[in-house]
Amino acid sequence: MKLRINWQVFFWMGYWLAIAYTNSRYDDHFAKYVLSQGAMMPVQIAAAMAGWKWVMQYSQKKKWMVFGGLILFALVAGFLNRSIKYCWTVPQFFPDSTIELWGWRYLYDFFDVVLAMSLYLTAQLFLQYQINLRLTAQLRAEKTSAELQALKNQVRPHFLLNTINNIYALARKQSPQTPVAALRLANLLRFVLYESEKPAVTLESELKTVNDYIDLEKLRFDEDRLKVTIVVDCEHSGFPIPPLLLLPLVENAFKHGAGEQRDGAYIAITLIQKGNQLEFRVKNSLPENYQLGQDGIGLSNLERQLELLFPGKSNLEIIQTEKDFEAFLWIKNHH
């Protein structure tokens, strides 16, 4: 409110002095025009403010009411201006001049008011436009944040449920690897609970979580049933990345690829980070008679996160054949 009042004070002071200076160019009596224009300023300010309130109140209704109201305000204010000139400013400051209360010269006063109202309404509309832009950006940011949180909440139970199922299967077989699996699950839970709430984590931290998940999944497979290769070429281990961004691709490879093959399964993971760009490629074999397009909620969720987090600076490419499935993620981080 204080900012709006200060803005209006500066606006009307500037307008008052600008009109006084323009009129004083005829006889170089600036002070005289400051006083004479100052006598009419309250009328012009009142007309402009009343016009703005009228516009705000009826702009969503009939347009002719808005236009008609503004014309009426200008006509009345123009007549009041003329009256002030007739009764005081001309006799006081221009005694050698003559003036009629009513006549065609009244149009000068009418257009003086129209000028003041037009400049004031234009300034108010511009200010309102800027406020609406800020509000729209704020609402968009809040909506994006809420949607990202919902997507994260969808990912967490999704991959944790799969992991818990894996440990349950090991426990039922009374496998000696169950304690190791439980420890790795604890690491994953710690990351989900404490790190995934952050807007970004280091690439090193994200890769550690991916490796924990891979080691946990590999406990279900014999060495000759699944082959996992990982190649990492990282220029900066502190490269910032949204938490749990890479995991859906790896999880998808296990769930829809190796998890449904009896033997000969493979998963090849390649990560390259150079400068402000990151490339992450996951390729896995597919079982026979695999139906194309079965990728669960993980990849569609990831695509939406990329749209929100890296608009125009990311790409997720899917290449699927009868024998293998490949996902290629590219992001350009602005941090």
C-alpha positions, 0 to 999 in steps of 0.5 A: 500500500505504501509503495502504491501511495508513493508511486501516485505522489511521484506520478502526479507531481511529475504531471503537474510540473510537466504541464506547468513547464509546457504552458510557461514556455509561452511567457517564461513565468513558470511559478505562475503556471505552477500555481494556476495548474496546481489549483486545477490538479485536485479536480483532475486527480479526483476525476482520474481516480474515480475513472480508475475505480469505475474501470475496475468495477465495470470492466467485466460488465458492459463495455459501454458503461465503462466508456460512458462513465469515463466520458461523464467524469471528463465532462464534469471535471472539465466544467469544474476546471473551467469554473476554477479558471473563470472564478480565480486563476484567470483573474488572479494570474492573467488579469489582461485575459478574458474568459467565458464560463461556457463556450467552445474553449471549454473543449480545452479544459475537457481535453486537459482532463482527458489527458490526465485521466488517460495517462493515469489509467495507462500507468495503473493498467501497466502496474496492474499488468506487472502485479498480475505477471508476478502473481501468475509466476508465483502461482505457476511456481507453487503449482510446479512445486506441488506437482513435483512433490506429488511425483516424488511421493509417487516414486518413493512407494513405487520403488520401495515396494519392489525392494521390500518384495525382493527382501521378502523373497530372500527371507522366505528362502532363508537366504544368508544374503538377507541381512546384507539386503536389509542393510542396503534397504536401510541406506535407501530408506535413509536417502529417501527420508532425508535427501529426497526432500532437497531440491538437489543432491550431488551426482556422487550421492545419487550414484551411490543410491543407484549402486545400492539399489543395483546391489540389492537387486543383484542378490536375487540373481545368479551370476550366470543369469544376469550381467550388469555393467556400469561405466561412469565418466564423471568430470565433477562429482558434486554436479547437482541433480534432483534426487531419485532422477536416475533411479527410475531408469535402472528400476525399469531395467530390472523390473521389465527386463532382467526380472522376467528373464530366466537366463542371458539377461544383461543391463548396461549402464553408462553415465557421462558428465561433462561441464553442465551436461549429463548423459545417462543411458540404460540398456537391458535385454527383454524376455521373449514375447515381451509386449512393447510399451510396458514401462510402468509408471516410472518412466512417465513420471520421470518425463513429467519431472523433466518437463517441470525441472528442465524445460527445454533443457532435457530429453528422454529418448526410448528405443525399444526392439523385440530383444532389448530396451534402451533409455537415454536421458540428457539434461543440461543443468543451469546451476 
